[in-house]
Amino acid sequence: MFLLPCILVSGLFVFLPIQGSSTEDKTMICEETKYNYTEVIRISLLFYEAQRSGDLTPANRIPWRADSSLLDKGDDGEDLVGGYHDAGDYVKFGFPLASALTVLSWGGLTFMSGYQEAGQLGYLEDAVKWGTDYIIKAHVEDNVFYCQVGSGEIDHDYPGRPEDMNITRPAFKLTPEKPGSDCAGESAAALAAASLLLKPRYPEYAAHLIKHAQQLFRFANTYRGLYSDSIEDAKKFYRLEGLSSLFKVTLQLKS
């Protein structure tokens, strides 16, 4: 199938099939495109690889990156190594991570042929799985979920590389007493979307993702609240004002 790069999804240009035009027209449009969209997708996925935290694999394609944050742990010593650093720092914020993984997965599902034509589907799957592996680690009990590792205040005072970092990295969890329906619910959505994307390559893993997604959704729905109200540090950087207002108005209407 002929594919024309024509839309931007999740920060990546993807390819859509052209309908209703001749082969000659399709070839002409393709030749007139001045951008190499395969390269755009490749470089975009490299961005995610550059943001990886934890024990990097030999397949790492970023030569200046190495292992980092190998001591990330929960309050009871749970292994929280892995995941992605946030955009401009080394905190692992759960809500934007889950949002990115959700959109990446749906982008892959919706425009699968484009990623395949670009030779980037495997890298997309790897990018998503790196994040979902971490979300599973962070979901330590049915109703306990670590939604953040690292303090923004502490982190922003550190000017060095993540590989050399030795600052304190506290972990922040959501519980029935400190709920976070937005973070837990979006993480459930990320795992569910990823299960669809990854099922052809990892069928057993996809089933494992669904199990955690269902548990996280029940947690989010049963114990309702905003994660930025439960994790003070997150409120300074990822406070969801619009959702917060809608949430409070909804509660008022029900009372």
Secondary structure, DSSP 8 states (H G I E B T S, - for coil): --EEEEEEETTEEEEEE--SS-HHHHHHHHHH--S-HHHHHHHHHHHHHHTB-BS--TT---TT---B-TT-B-TT--B---SB--SSSS-EEHHHHHHHHHHHHHHHHHTHHHHHHTT-HHHHHHHHHHHHHHHHHH--BTTBEEEEES-HHHHHT--S-GGG--S---EEEE-SSS--HHHHHHHHHHHHHHHHHHTTT-HHHHHHHHHHHHHHHHHHHHS---HHHH-HHHHTT---HHHHHHHHHHHHHH-
